[in-house]
């Protein structure tokens, strides 16, 4: 680290004023011995007494590396969405999505879903925030971890999620923490009543839909999601039957 031997909070690193105990002092004594043996000054070992404007391109390059690394989770969430939507995971021969996540990625499908949702929430915020804050606002940047966006799953609409994130960001004065986002979400959870349950009679069955806080209130969306889950369950059962028969 650049300030390894600097015990002062302000000003450039100074290698002459350090603690006389612990790891820092020991490292400095070793470096001084090396300098004495070679007839060098400490600044010769470090290359210079401090960075100059000539070093700025290196700083910007390294900051870019850090920022790309911090945003990598969002790219991972988008990649997971494509793998799942296009069913590319089937190429590995796993019977279910859940098994594929555990075998190929080493994580549970629940954790994968959280990552996928957080990435989707981030895209929603990036799209809607400029219209709420105006063109002069700073561009949205993904948080360093998906944890800060995960509480947004408790809100029903993209508008509510964006408003909650803006409030949390204002409180934080920048990137909010998970707890700050969670507080902003909690303020909005009780504002709108849940839609009433819906009941549909179909030949041979009665279908009942009960909405929760994560729902957008759409009957069609709920039915489509249920139909997809039923298809996946039937497919899983068929694969298990084939395996047993074999």
SULGI-V705607 format. One record per helix or strand of 3 or more residues. SS is the DSSP state (hx for helix, st for strand). FROM is the first residue (numbers start at 1). LEN is the number of residues. If there is no record, write none. Layout:
# SULGI-V705607
SS/FROM/LEN
SS/FROM/LEN
This chain:
# SULGI-V705607
hx/22/17
hx/42/5
hx/53/33
hx/88/5
hx/97/9
hx/109/25
hx/147/8
hx/158/15
hx/178/12
st/198/5
st/205/5
hx/219/27
